[in-house]
Each structure stands twice: as C-alpha cells, then as structure tokens.
Amino acid sequence: MENRFGQALRDYRRSAQLSQRELAEKSGLDFSYISKLENGRLPPPAADTVVSLCKILNIAPERLL
C-alpha cells in the first residue's frame, strides 16, 4: 500500500516551512510520531488529529482525510 498520507503530510509540512519538531511542538505530538507517519511506519491518525494538523498547516482537512 502506498504511503499517500505520509507523503502528503510531509509535502504540506515542508510547504509551511516547518520542521518535524516544530509541527510536533505546535500540535502537542511527539516528533517521532510525526516522523513515523511521514515514513509510513504508522497508519494515518484519527480524524481529530488530522484536523488539528491541518489547522497548523493552514490547509483544508479534506486534503489529508
């Protein structure tokens, strides 16, 4: 299975000019969790976490849901 969620998250994070650590701090998540999501080592998170990440990245949640 492709890692579309992780790749999209990485692309949006980079577009927002945030490091994994910065995104983790802003979202209250551990940076290693962000890394694992981006690298496809974990499945996409629950919808509420996706919505929270999207607010930080200033994108519509539908882009990641």
N, C-alpha and C positions, 0 to 999 in steps of 0.2 A: 504494500500500500504506500502511496506517495505521501510525503510529509508536506501537504499543502498548507496546513495551518501553521506549522513551524516556520516554513519559508516565508509565508505572508507576514507573520508576526515579526520576523527578522527584518524584512523589507520595510515595513511600516515603522519599526523602531529606528532603523537607520535613517529613514526619511525625516523622522522627527529629531534626528541628531542626538539620540540618547544612547548611552551605553547600556549593557545589560544591568549593570549595578545601579545606574540611575533609574531605569524603569522599575527595577525591584524596589528601590527605596520609595519611589513615588506611589507604588501600588501596595506596598506592605508585604510583598512576596520576597522569598529568598532568591538571590541572583542565580543560584544553581538550578532552581526550579525554572526560571526563565531560559537558562541555557539548555536544559533538558527538553523543554517544549520546542525550542527553535531547532534542536537537533533530532527531533522525532523520537526521543527516548521515553517520552510520556505522551499519553493521548491528550487531545485538547481539553482544557479545563471546563468547569461548569459555566453555564451561560452568564451568571452574575460576575464571575471573574473576567470573562471575555469583555463584558460591558465596561467593567472598571478599567481594564487595559485600554479599551478603545477611547474612553474619555481622556485618558492621559495622552494617548497618541493623536487625539483630535480627529478621529475618523468615525464614521457611522458603524455601529456594532454589526450591521449586516455584512460588512466586509470580511469579518472574521467568523461570524456564526454560521 
